[in-house]
Amino acid sequence: MKRYIIILVAFLMLFIGGCSSKSEMPENQSIGTGEAQESRVLNFVNFRDIRDLNPHLYAGEMYAQSILYDRLVNISQEGFEGALAQSWEISEDGLVYTFTIRDNVRFSDGEVCDAHAIEANFDAIIENKERHSWLEMMNLLKDVRAVDDLTLEIELTKPYYPMLTELAVTRPFAMISPKAMIDGSTKDGVNGYIGTGPYMLTDFVVDEYAVFEINPYYWGEKPNIEKFIVKVIPDNQSRLMALEKGEIDIIYGKNMVDADTLVQFMDSEEFEITYSEPIATRHIVFNSTNDILKDQSVRQALQHGTNRNEISDGLFYGLEEAADFLYAPTVPYANIGLTPYSFDTAKAESILESAGWIKNSQGIREKEGKKLELTLLYNANSVMEKSIGEYLQSSYKNIGVNLSLKGEEEQSYRDNMKSGQFDMIFNITWGLPYDPQSSLAGMKLPVYGDYAAQLGLEDKAYIDETIAQILVSTDETERQSLYKDVLTRLHEHAIYLPLTYECNKAIYRKDLSGVVFTKNPFEVPFYEMKFTK
């Protein structure tokens, strides 16, 4: 008997030890469905941890938030489609939106998701209104009320044409179980990441991995991939090695795959590559309050001194098209017939000469004893931004401009951008579905670098006022006219230096299908993916 007890104790210790080894990476195993067919585990990768997945805040990884939580509506390739809302109606005056909520929807904790639960989410979001002021909708909300279990009304003080777009973006209008809130609030954190989306988070270790599995209560079509593991690999070269060794199945995302890597895998027999249509504009912002850049002629000279085609071909192998404008002509309201700034060094030099900037004996231009010297701030984590900076540094020297480069860690880089502590800085438009309405609305507030960069413009107040008019305009013709006015002014002020039109990218195993891109470049449609063998 004593011998059997010892064996039993030893077995229990091994069993408990195996269950508690959370710091070990999950194995690449298949998970049974209770049927003969099994679903393989997808091994995904990201350059950083999932972070805080509170759907009403902005620290978490958007790809994870988008699969954990649902919104009232989604944006598909065809337009708006129902999500938690099965249908909706808009009053004739554009002030009241009435949503019919989908019946029998539950959060992954089993709680009912009805109009009352959605109203509780809006209450939590509105409590933290200042944090969401970059969305003009927050300033126009008058009331959000559950009329009954399956009817929700949202009332505005003014009509707002991007209303459905802002409800459909990944955050902050995503729904979390009220039981996961802290005393009905989410602004200071949540008790769990409990949503109604196709997946739920089942395990994670900070800076190592996260595991997602199908939400058993999911109301929609069941995804083919029942479980996937997101491994954290910060280094690009290490990610590629992991892909080639079979440790991961796919690398996906505009910040995860560079042009060199796409070209490297273009003729691979084991892997596929794909990239999206242009989704956003990679550009440099000029600070109009800077002593040198406040002169519009200098900004225009730098536009003419930039060879965008050479950047596109030399650094991106043509995969990212040269950009002539802040928004691609394919972006709604942006195809307005603007004349691009041609690459013309002779014209750039002529503009600088006429503005009083004369080359000294070292070839650097001076005016009233001040040298034409500028600093370009870039994200030190971005190899591509540094490469572009080095190219521009060499190019601008030819026209008598001394450009210094300064790389900073991401948080410091963003802090300086927001506060306007820069001469020139890299940025990117928000991309669809945020462009142009949300990214323009963000220019009216010190959200990113745009607000500070535009403060030196004489018509800054007018531009802000016109943007505000755009957002509440109910007349399509008037709205297009207002957009043309704003975009023309920004273009002529030369405040933005477009470089290339960025695209989303992916490299993946040939036996993985359904790798597509959504309207939102920050989301990953895992629910479309499946293994073919």
Helices and strands as residue ranges (DSSP letters): H 2-19, E 31-32, E 38-39, E 42-46, H 62-68, E 73-76, E 79-82, E 85-90, E 96-101, H 115-127, G 129-132, H 136-140, E 141-148, E 151-156, H 163-168, G 178-180, E 199-205, E 209-214, E 227-232, H 236-244, E 250-252, H 259-264, E 271-275, E 280-286, H 296-304, H 308-316, E 321-322, H 345-354, E 358-359, E 365-367, E 370-371, E 373-379, H 383-397, E 402-408, H 410-419, E 424-428, H 437-442, H 450-454, H 460-472, H 476-493, E 496-502, E 505-509, E 512-513, G 526-528, E 530-531
